[in-house]
Amino acid sequence: MNSIEVLVPRNVIKKFHPHPEPYGDGDYVVDLINGMFTDVFYREEGHFFTITNDDALIAYLNTIKPQPREYFYRNGVFAFRNIEDYDLELINEWQDKEAKITKTEIKTTSQLPSKFMVCFYWIEVGIIEFKDNLFILSIYENELINDVSIEIVRDLLVEYVSKKTA
C-alpha cells in the first residue's frame, strides 16, 4: 500500500516528543491515547497529520472525530486557552519536571483567567498564572520550545493584556 496523508486529531495525542531526525519524516513523534505512535506534521488550521502506510493506524485515525480546542488568544503558532479537565493528567506530570520560569509585572483590569495554558504549535508547553499584578510563565516542555519563543510568548502576553486593559 502507498503512504497516505491522514489527520491526527489533537484529542488523540497523549504526548509529544521532539523528532529524533532534524529533517526527518515529521515535526514531532507522538504517543497516541491507544498506545500507538507516529510522526506528525503541524497543520496551521489545527490538529496534525501523518503520512503512513500502516493499515492499523489509518483505520484507527479514520474512526476518530476531531474535537477542536477553544483558544481565547492565538497569534501564529502561539495560543492561550483555559485549562480543561483533559489537561489535568499533563499538569500532574509537570509537577515532577523543572520549569523555566519568567515573571513579569503587569497591572491589569482585564478579566483573564487566573491560570491558563500556553500552547506552541497546538502543543501545551506551560502555564501562565496571574498573582498580585504579576504574571508567572512556567514552561515545562522545554525540549519543544526554545528560549527565543518563550520570550515571544512573554511579549505577546504583555501586548494582549495591554490591549484588553486599555
N, CA, C and O of each residue as an XYZ file, in Angstrom:
664
protein
N       0.846     -1.183      0.000
C       0.000      0.000      0.000
C       0.886      1.240      0.000
O       1.921      1.279      0.666
N       0.472      2.238     -0.746
C       1.182      3.507     -0.760
C       0.872      4.291      0.507
O      -0.185      4.115      1.113
N       1.787      5.146      0.896
C       1.556      6.004      2.056
C       0.527      7.069      1.705
O       0.487      7.580      0.586
N      -0.307      7.391      2.696
C      -1.313      8.425      2.504
C      -1.240      9.414      3.671
O      -0.701      9.109      4.734
N      -1.789     10.585      3.446
C      -1.861     11.601      4.486
C      -3.143     11.383      5.285
O      -4.232     11.283      4.719
N      -2.997     11.311      6.625
C      -4.146     11.068      7.497
C      -4.141     12.105      8.617
O      -3.096     12.384      9.204
N      -5.303     12.671      8.910
C      -5.457     13.624     10.000
C      -5.207     12.922     11.336
O      -5.715     11.826     11.572
N      -4.428     13.555     12.199
C      -4.217     13.071     13.566
C      -4.821     14.131     14.487
O      -4.169     15.126     14.805
N      -6.065     13.916     14.914
C      -6.721     14.926     15.749
C      -5.942     15.163     17.048
O      -5.387     14.235     17.635
N      -5.916     16.401     17.471
C      -5.188     16.767     18.688
C      -5.704     15.993     19.893
O      -4.935     15.707     20.811
N      -6.988     15.650     19.911
C      -7.579     14.971     21.060
C      -7.145     13.519     21.220
O      -7.486     12.904     22.230
N      -6.407     12.941     20.271
C      -5.913     11.562     20.447
C      -4.414     11.528     20.722
O      -3.838     10.454     20.892
N      -3.783     12.693     20.766
C      -2.348     12.746     21.046
C      -2.148     12.879     22.548
O      -2.633     13.817     23.180
N      -1.419     11.914     23.103
C      -1.167     11.901     24.543
C       0.110     12.655     24.888
O       0.137     13.402     25.866
N       1.166     12.474     24.103
C       2.476     13.050     24.430
C       3.236     13.379     23.160
O       3.201     12.619     22.193
N       3.922     14.513     23.164
C       4.767     14.943     22.057
C       6.229     14.715     22.421
O       6.625     14.863     23.577
N       7.021     14.354     21.421
C       8.463     14.210     21.577
C       9.122     14.926     20.407
O       8.585     14.932     19.299
N      10.292     15.532     20.648
C      10.999     16.115     19.503
C      11.324     15.005     18.507
O      11.600     13.873     18.904
N      11.292     15.323     17.237
C      11.616     14.306     16.236
C      13.107     13.997     16.344
O      13.919     14.919     16.413
N      13.484     12.702     16.362
C      14.901     12.351     16.529
C      15.777     12.731     15.334
O      16.994     12.855     15.466
N      15.160     12.913     14.185
C      15.913     13.310     12.988
C      15.526     14.737     12.648
O      14.358     15.000     12.361
N      16.486     15.681     12.674
C      16.142     17.086     12.476
C      15.354     17.360     11.202
O      14.482     18.230     11.196
N      15.638     16.647     10.141
C      14.894     16.845      8.898
C      14.254     15.535      8.492
O      14.243     15.169      7.317
N      13.723     14.835      9.477
C      13.140     13.518      9.259
C      11.717     13.590      8.762
O      11.275     14.592      8.200
N      11.018     12.508      8.982
C       9.644     12.375      8.496
C       8.654     12.898      9.529
O       7.911     12.119     10.126
N       8.639     14.189      9.740
C       7.668     14.773     10.650
C       8.281     15.849     11.512
O       9.500     15.951     11.650
N       7.385     16.669     12.103
C       7.819     17.716     13.016
C       8.047     17.150     14.416
O       8.957     17.577     15.128
N       7.205     16.178     14.806
C       7.263     15.567     16.130
C       6.967     14.085     15.998
O       6.456     13.628     14.976
N       7.295     13.339     17.045
C       6.821     11.969     17.212
C       5.832     12.045     18.360
O       6.102     12.691     19.373
N       4.684     11.387     18.210
C       3.651     11.466     19.246
C       3.233     10.077     19.703
O       3.234      9.113     18.936
N       2.873     10.011     20.989
C       2.221      8.835     21.545
C       0.730      9.103     21.473
O       0.266     10.168     21.880
N      -0.015      8.151     20.964
C      -1.466      8.302     20.877
C      -2.117      7.661     22.101
O      -1.498      6.837     22.774
N      -3.357      8.034     22.388
C      -4.031      7.535     23.584
C      -4.310      6.040     23.522
O      -4.583      5.428     24.555
N      -4.248      5.432     22.332
C      -4.482      3.994     22.206
C      -3.183      3.185     22.292
O      -3.206      1.967     22.116
N      -2.048      3.848     22.560
C      -0.773      3.151     22.684
C       0.073      3.157     21.415
O       1.246      2.787     21.470
N      -0.476      3.559     20.287
C       0.294      3.651     19.042
C       1.144      4.922     19.072
O       0.958      5.788     19.927
N       2.067      5.017     18.139
C       2.859      6.231     17.977
C       3.087      6.464     16.492
O       2.999      5.538     15.686
N       3.383      7.714     16.139
C       3.622      8.064     14.746
C       4.320      9.412     14.663
O       4.348     10.173     15.630
N       4.881      9.697     13.499
C       5.398     11.026     13.195
C       4.200     11.906     12.846
O       3.227     11.432     12.261
N       4.274     13.177     13.204
C       3.212     14.103     12.795
C       3.814     15.399     12.297
O       4.929     15.781     12.651
N       3.026     16.061     11.455
C       3.356     17.378     10.938
C       2.308     18.351     11.462
O       1.137     17.997     11.604
N       2.730     19.564     11.745
C       1.863     20.644     12.209
C       0.946     21.109     11.082
O       1.373     21.228      9.934
N      -0.324     21.373     11.419
C      -1.279     21.983     10.490
C      -1.683     23.330     11.051
O      -2.132     23.417     12.194
N      -1.532     24.357     10.278
C      -1.819     25.708     10.748
C      -3.264     25.866     11.228
O      -3.529     26.610     12.172
N      -4.184     25.175     10.584
C      -5.596     25.327     10.947
C      -6.017     24.451     12.127
O      -7.182     24.470     12.521
N      -5.103     23.700     12.683
C      -5.397     22.883     13.858
C      -5.111     21.416     13.597
O      -5.056     20.970     12.451
N      -4.933     20.683     14.670
C      -4.621     19.260     14.600
C      -3.271     19.024     13.918
O      -2.488     19.956     13.735
N      -3.014     17.797     13.553
C      -1.762     17.402     12.920
C      -2.091     16.393     11.834
O      -3.241     15.971     11.713
N      -1.099     15.999     11.042
C      -1.312     14.914     10.095
C      -0.066     14.055     10.050
O       1.028     14.494     10.406
N      -0.251     12.812      9.604
C       0.843     11.886      9.413
C       0.785     11.353      7.994
O      -0.273     11.353      7.366
N       1.908     10.907      7.500
C       1.961     10.236      6.200
C       2.403      8.816      6.497
O       3.528      8.580      6.938
N       1.502      7.871      6.251
C       1.752      6.500      6.674
C       1.134      5.490      5.714
O       0.245      5.813      4.926
N       1.634      4.253      5.804
C       1.008      3.135      5.097
C       0.607      2.051      6.098
O       0.289      0.928      5.706
N       0.623      2.387      7.391
C       0.260      1.457      8.462
C      -1.265      1.310      8.499
O      -1.972      2.226      8.917
N      -1.763      0.151      8.058
C      -3.219     -0.076      7.960
C      -3.933      0.102      9.297
O      -5.014      0.689      9.348
N      -3.333     -0.404     10.386
C      -3.977     -0.311     11.699
C      -4.068      1.150     12.151
O      -5.085      1.576     12.698
N      -3.010      1.897     11.920
C      -3.003      3.309     12.296
C      -4.025      4.086     11.469
O      -4.772      4.901     12.011
N      -4.061      3.841     10.182
C      -5.023      4.520      9.299
C      -6.454      4.199      9.731
O      -7.294      5.094      9.821
N      -6.725      2.933      9.994
C      -8.078      2.529     10.410
C      -8.468      3.223     11.716
O      -9.581      3.732     11.849
N      -7.551      3.239     12.668
C      -7.828      3.885     13.958
C      -8.103      5.373     13.769
O      -9.122      5.878     14.241
N      -7.211      6.074     13.087
C      -7.360      7.523     12.933
C      -8.611      7.893     12.150
O      -9.212      8.937     12.404
N      -9.008      7.055     11.207
C     -10.224      7.343     10.430
C     -11.505      7.163     11.232
O     -12.572      7.579     10.783
N     -11.421      6.550     12.416
C     -12.611      6.384     13.258
C     -12.769      7.519     14.269
O     -13.790      7.601     14.952
N     -11.776      8.385     14.366
C     -11.769      9.433     15.389
C     -12.413     10.708     14.864
O     -12.115     11.172     13.763
N     -13.293     11.255     15.673
C     -13.892     12.544     15.341
C     -13.059     13.636     16.010
O     -12.938     13.653     17.235
N     -12.486     14.545     15.225
C     -11.690     15.627     15.816
C     -12.534     16.490     16.746
O     -13.658     16.862     16.412
N     -11.990     16.799     17.898
C     -12.650     17.691     18.848
C     -11.783     18.927     18.995
O     -10.749     18.887     19.662
N     -12.197     20.029     18.375
C     -11.369     21.232     18.417
C     -11.226     21.776     19.834
O     -12.118     21.633     20.669
N     -10.103     22.390     20.075
C      -9.860     23.043     21.349
C     -10.120     24.532     21.172
O      -9.842     25.106     20.118
N     -10.652     25.142     22.212
C     -11.008     26.562     22.155
C      -9.873     27.404     22.729
O      -9.404     27.154     23.840
N      -9.442     28.395     21.969
C      -8.370     29.295     22.375
C      -8.937     30.696     22.503
O      -9.660     31.144     21.613
N      -8.630     31.403     23.586
C      -9.111     32.779     23.688
C      -8.121     33.763     23.080
O      -8.429     34.944     22.921
N      -6.916     33.268     22.737
C      -5.934     34.106     22.063
C      -5.084     33.220     21.172
O      -4.668     32.130     21.566
N      -4.833     33.706     19.963
C      -3.943     32.989     19.051
C      -3.208     34.003     18.198
O      -3.804     34.944     17.674
N      -1.907     33.801     18.067
C      -1.073     34.654     17.233
C      -0.049     33.747     16.571
O       0.963     33.392     17.176
N      -0.313     33.378     15.342
C       0.580     32.449     14.643
C       0.618     31.108     15.341
O      -0.413     30.453     15.497
N       1.795     30.697     15.760
C       1.955     29.381     16.386
C       1.760     29.423     17.902
O       1.859     28.391     18.565
N       1.485     30.594     18.450
C       1.296     30.756     19.888
C      -0.185     30.887     20.205
O      -0.934     31.521     19.461
N      -0.604     30.283     21.315
C      -2.014     30.374     21.697
C      -2.154     30.231     23.214
O      -1.328     29.606     23.878
N      -3.227     30.830     23.739
C      -3.583     30.702     25.147
C      -4.991     30.138     25.209
O      -5.853     30.491     24.405
N      -5.214     29.247     26.187
C      -6.564     28.711     26.372
C      -6.792     28.351     27.833
O      -5.850     28.199     28.611
N      -8.057     28.219     28.182
C      -8.414     27.823     29.539
C      -7.951     26.390     29.810
O      -7.832     25.577     28.894
N      -7.696     26.105     31.063
C      -7.343     24.747     31.472
C      -8.630     23.928     31.513
O      -9.631     24.349     32.094
N      -8.588     22.754     30.888
C      -9.747     21.869     30.822
C      -9.471     20.591     31.612
O      -8.336     20.339     32.017
N     -10.514     19.784     31.829
C     -10.349     18.526     32.569
C      -9.316     17.606     31.927
O      -8.574     16.922     32.631
N      -9.261     17.584     30.585
C      -8.318     16.693     29.914
C      -6.866     17.131     30.103
O      -5.955     16.386     29.742
N      -6.630     18.310     30.655
C      -5.272     18.787     30.917
C      -4.720     18.311     32.264
O      -3.514     18.400     32.497
N      -5.565     17.817     33.137
C      -5.142     17.527     34.498
C      -4.046     16.463     34.579
O      -3.141     16.578     35.405
N      -4.113     15.437     33.738
C      -3.070     14.409     33.733
C      -1.720     15.020     33.346
O      -0.705     14.733     33.980
N      -1.707     15.848     32.322
C      -0.480     16.504     31.884
C       0.055     17.429     32.978
O       1.255     17.432     33.253
N      -0.813     18.199     33.592
C      -0.387     19.110     34.660
C       0.212     18.327     35.822
O       1.195     18.761     36.421
N      -0.374     17.177     36.144
C       0.189     16.324     37.199
C       1.580     15.822     36.823
O       2.466     15.768     37.676
N       1.784     15.453     35.555
C       3.112     15.028     35.089
C       4.117     16.166     35.224
O       5.278     15.931     35.559
N       3.686     17.376     34.969
C       4.576     18.526     35.039
C       5.083     18.785     36.452
O       6.130     19.410     36.623
N       4.355     18.314     37.473
C       4.779     18.547     38.851
C       6.166     17.957     39.123
O       6.878     18.436     40.005
N       6.554     16.918     38.369
C       7.858     16.264     38.544
C       8.938     16.866     37.643
O      10.080     16.408     37.669
N       8.601     17.876     36.855
C       9.561     18.482     35.924
C      10.015     19.838     36.438
O       9.290     20.527     37.156
N      11.217     20.198     36.058
C      11.708     21.532     36.367
C      11.246     22.486     35.276
O      11.428     22.226     34.087
N      10.656     23.577     35.693
C      10.121     24.550     34.742
C      11.097     25.703     34.536
O      11.867     26.058     35.429
N      11.046     26.281     33.333
C      11.692     27.579     33.085
C      10.642     28.609     33.471
O       9.539     28.621     32.924
N      10.988     29.465     34.409
C      10.008     30.415     34.936
C      10.430     31.843     34.621
O      11.574     32.238     34.847
N       9.472     32.611     34.091
C       9.663     34.023     33.805
C       8.567     34.783     34.535
O       7.392     34.430     34.440
N       8.948     35.821     35.260
C       7.968     36.643     35.976
C       8.010     38.061     35.418
O       9.081     38.627     35.195
N       6.821     38.624     35.196
C       6.716     39.984     34.676
C       5.573     40.688     35.396
O       4.490     40.129     35.567
N       5.830     41.915     35.811
C       4.783     42.680     36.479
C       3.885     43.315     35.425
O       4.360     43.941     34.478
N       2.585     43.142     35.606
C       1.588     43.727     34.703
C       0.432     44.228     35.546
O      -0.124     43.480     36.350
N       0.073     45.468     35.370
C      -1.129     45.995     36.026
C      -2.266     45.789     35.049
O      -2.216     46.256     33.911
N      -3.298     45.082     35.500
C      -4.391     44.762     34.596
C      -5.735     44.879     35.290
O      -5.875     44.585     36.477
N      -6.724     45.318     34.513
C      -8.106     45.281     34.957
C      -8.865     44.273     34.099
O     -10.087     44.156     34.189
N      -8.132     43.564     33.283
C      -8.721     42.601     32.367
C      -9.293     41.407     33.120
O      -8.829     41.069     34.209
N     -10.281     40.784     32.545
C     -10.920     39.627     33.153
C     -10.317     38.319     32.630
O     -11.054     37.405     32.260
N      -9.012     38.223     32.597
C      -8.362     36.980     32.187
C      -8.483     35.944     33.290
O      -8.592     36.296     34.464
N      -8.466     34.666     32.921
C      -8.437     33.651     33.964
C      -7.157     33.787     34.795
O      -6.148     34.282     34.292
N      -7.185     33.360     36.040
C      -6.006     33.491     36.893
C      -4.920     32.484     36.511
O      -3.758     32.641     36.885
N      -5.310     31.453     35.763
C      -4.355     30.427     35.348
C      -4.836     29.857     34.016
O      -6.011     29.517     33.872
N      -3.920     29.751     33.034
C      -4.309     29.196     31.737
C      -3.115     28.576     31.029
O      -1.963     28.787     31.407
N      -3.423     27.801     29.989
C      -2.410     27.058     29.248
C      -1.749     27.924     28.191
O      -2.371     28.805     27.599
N      -0.458     27.646     27.969
C       0.309     28.240     26.879
C       0.555     27.134     25.867
O       1.040     26.059     26.220
N       0.221     27.395     24.611
C       0.403     26.397     23.556
C       1.337     26.938     22.484
O       1.327     28.125     22.159
N       2.140     26.035     21.948
C       3.081     26.352     20.886
C       2.896     25.269     19.836
O       3.101     24.088     20.116
N       2.508     25.668     18.624
C       2.156     24.699     17.568
C       1.097     23.706     18.072
O       1.234     22.502     17.856
N       0.061     24.191     18.731
C      -1.049     23.392     19.273
C      -0.624     22.462     20.408
O      -1.415     21.625     20.842
N       0.605     22.592     20.895
C       1.111     21.721     21.952
C       1.133     22.500     23.264
O       1.657     23.612     23.317
N       0.575     21.929     24.304
C       0.600     22.555     25.612
C       2.035     22.476     26.139
O       2.573     21.387     26.338
N       2.645     23.637     26.360
C       4.042     23.664     26.812
C       4.202     24.264     28.200
O       5.265     24.130     28.806
N       3.164     24.925     28.720
C       3.289     25.529     30.036
C       2.019     26.195     30.502
O       0.955     26.065     29.896
N       2.166     26.913     31.598
C       1.032     27.568     32.256
C       1.405     29.015     32.557
O       2.548     29.323     32.894
N       0.425     29.887     32.428
C       0.566     31.272     32.877
C      -0.370     31.457     34.059
O      -1.534     31.058     34.019
N       0.161     32.071     35.116
C      -0.613     32.337     36.314
C      -0.529     33.824     36.640
O       0.553     34.408     36.576
N      -1.662     34.447     36.992
C      -1.676     35.835     37.446
C      -1.825     35.850     38.958
O      -2.741     35.241     39.511
N      -0.907     36.558     39.622
C      -0.979     36.724     41.074
C      -0.495     38.127     41.408
O       0.646     38.473     41.101
N      -1.337     38.937     42.029
C      -0.935     40.252     42.529
C      -0.175     41.084     41.488
O       0.964     41.486     41.727
N      -0.798     41.338     40.345
C      -0.194     42.121     39.261
C       1.116     41.556     38.740
O       1.943     42.288     38.196
N       1.303     40.259     38.905
C       2.496     39.587     38.430
C       2.049     38.399     37.599
O       1.221     37.602     38.041
N       2.588     38.278     36.408
C       2.274     37.059     35.693
C       3.497     36.174     35.714
O       4.626     36.628     35.527
N       3.246     34.895     35.948
C       4.293     33.893     36.070
C       4.111     32.905     34.929
O       3.121     32.176     34.864
N       5.091     32.901     34.030
C       5.086     31.996     32.881
C       5.976     30.811     33.237
O       7.180     30.976     33.433
N       5.397     29.629     33.320
C       6.138     28.409     33.652
C       6.093     27.479     32.448
O       5.028     26.993     32.068
N       7.260     27.233     31.848
C       7.367     26.351     30.685
C       7.920     25.007     31.151
O       9.010     24.938     31.718
N       7.161     23.944     30.905
C       7.538     22.596     31.340
C       8.067     21.739     30.192
O       8.897     20.856     30.408
N       7.598     21.992     28.991
C       8.020     21.188     27.838
C       9.196     21.893     27.155
O       9.090     22.337     26.012
N      10.309     21.984     27.872
C      11.476     22.743     27.418
C      12.078     22.214     26.126
O      12.680     22.975     25.368
N      11.926     20.934     25.868
C      12.501     20.364     24.647
C      11.660     20.671     23.409
O      12.094     20.405     22.288
N      10.467     21.225     23.599
C       9.576     21.507     22.476
C       9.497     22.990     22.113
O       8.894     23.346     21.100
N      10.102     23.859     22.929
C      10.052     25.298     22.671
C      11.393     25.897     23.085
O      11.926     25.565     24.144
N      11.935     26.777     22.250
C      13.247     27.355     22.561
C      13.089     28.669     23.337
O      11.987     29.201     23.467
N      14.209     29.176     23.844
C      14.196     30.383     24.674
C      13.682     31.614     23.929
O      13.004     32.452     24.523
N      13.992     31.733     22.650
C      13.506     32.873     21.861
C      11.978     32.824     21.790
O      11.320     33.853     21.942
N      11.419     31.656     21.566
C       9.961     31.521     21.501
C       9.316     31.791     22.855
O       8.211     32.330     22.916
N       9.988     31.427     23.934
C       9.466     31.723     25.278
C       9.398     33.240     25.481
O       8.428     33.745     26.044
N      10.410     33.957     25.031
C      10.401     35.424     25.129
C       9.272     36.020     24.288
O       8.651     37.004     24.690
N       9.009     35.434     23.136
C       7.907     35.907     22.289
C       6.578     35.696     23.015
O       5.712     36.570     22.975
N       6.406     34.547     23.679
C       5.181     34.295     24.453
C       5.001     35.395     25.497
O       3.911     35.945     25.645
N       6.067     35.707     26.212
C       6.011     36.751     27.239
C       5.591     38.084     26.616
O       4.711     38.764     27.144
N       6.211     38.457     25.507
C       5.889     39.718     24.844
C       4.448     39.739     24.332
O       3.765     40.758     24.439
N       3.987     38.624     23.779
C       2.611     38.550     23.290
C       1.613     38.696     24.432
O       0.577     39.343     24.278
N       1.924     38.098     25.569
C       1.029     38.211     26.714
C       0.955     39.656     27.200
O      -0.133     40.163     27.470
N       2.092     40.313     27.313
C       2.109     41.716     27.732
C       1.280     42.555     26.770
O       0.474     43.381     27.201
N       1.471     42.351     25.473
C       0.708     43.092     24.461
C      -0.783     42.790     24.574
O      -1.606     43.703     24.503
N      -1.135     41.533     24.745
C      -2.540     41.118     24.848
C      -3.200     41.763     26.067
O      -4.296     42.314     25.962
N      -2.542     41.696     27.211
C      -3.100     42.260     28.436
C      -3.229     43.771     28.295
O      -4.228     44.346     28.728
N      -2.238     44.421     27.699
C      -2.291     45.871     27.496
C      -3.500     46.267     26.654
O      -4.185     47.239     26.974
N      -3.763     45.533     25.593
C      -4.909     45.832     24.723
C      -6.227     45.582     25.443
O      -7.174     46.354     25.291
N      -6.294     44.498     26.233
C      -7.528     44.171     26.961
C      -7.811     45.176     28.059
O      -8.973     45.424     28.382
N      -6.762     45.765     28.645
C      -6.899     46.698     29.752
C      -7.211     48.106     29.254
O      -7.882     48.877     29.940
N      -6.722     48.440     28.055
C      -6.902     49.809     27.524
C      -8.339     50.151     27.246
O      -8.634     51.260     26.801
